[in-house]
Amino acid sequence: MKYLFPPPPVPSVPVLGRDEQFPLRRIFCVGRNYEAHARELGNEVNRETPFYFTKAATHYVPSGATVPYPPGTANYHHELELVVAIGKAGFQIPEAQALAHVFGYACGLDMTRRDLQATLREKKLPWDLAKDFENAAVVSALAPAAAIGHPARGKIELKVNGDIRQSSDLGLMIHPVPGLIAHLSRFYHLQPGDLIFTGTPEGVGPVIVGDRIEGMIEGVGEIELNINAEE
Ligand code: MN
């Protein structure tokens, strides 16, 4: 096989306690999965059906990175989320078997250009410009489920420059992980390497140049991101 130019490297996430990386395939993100967050952005709470958007795997950045303030926004927001890493392929997965498809878990930051999202939402247009941009998918090292189990509750907390901005509990998800995997796998053949960002609790807000974001999820791990000057 000859390529016109060198193919880009496969983005991959470190795995705690292993010297092997988890290669990324797709990044699915769940919207409005905590009631208090849906309400803080002025949305109706829908308990019936989850909805999704996606981010390109090439927009992944590891925890600890320093990223430039993104272009095209004046309201760049943090969203701390539990991330599920799929390790076993499946289609139309029954909820009772869903967790057998999970390799592990991580902390994630679904970085968002909130002003663009608000405009797009008003016009009933897709959210890509608001959600799927460079460096917008921050993921910590993966904690294998074999080591930590399957966290269904536990503290999820984010600080900016040491001040707590988001503090909630995984147990408050409207659609918990098994139901998300069952639902999403009705529409996609899930594959090893797929990630699912499971939605953020309330307390989302802006960050500016020079800010340092630190997040933690009890029993899962920690994540960090630093915001640098615009490029
Ligand atoms: Mn989110």
Boltz pocket constraint, residues with backbone or C-beta under 6 A from the ligand:
constraints:
  - pocket:
      binder: B
      contacts: [[A, 29], [A, 30], [A, 31], [A, 79], [A, 81], [A, 110], [A, 197], [A, 199], [A, 200]]
      max_distance: 6.0
